[in-house]
Amino acid sequence: MPLKADFHNRECLVPGKEGEIISKKGAVVDREQFERMKDEYYQLRGWDVESGLQTKATLEELILGDIAEELEAKRFLS
């Protein structure tokens, strides 16, 4: 589905590669490329790639063990 404009950014203006302002109105994202980038994003942050959820190990590494316990109880951890 093509990108649609919104009230605040009718032309879908974004910075281009060289810093110039370009319009992405009507642009379509390649699904396979998006999925690869999303998986890489999750992996770089130590999240579970399959579910997109944070892992207990990553939260504990960030000294957020207490948060990990709460999320685990609510099944929001992988």
Secondary structure as GFF3:
##gff-version 3
##sequence-region A 1 78
A	DSSP	beta_strand	13	15	.	.	.	ID=ss1
A	DSSP	beta_strand	21	23	.	.	.	ID=ss2
A	DSSP	alpha_helix	31	44	.	.	.	ID=ss3
A	DSSP	alpha_helix	56	61	.	.	.	ID=ss4
A	DSSP	alpha_helix	65	73	.	.	.	ID=ss5
###
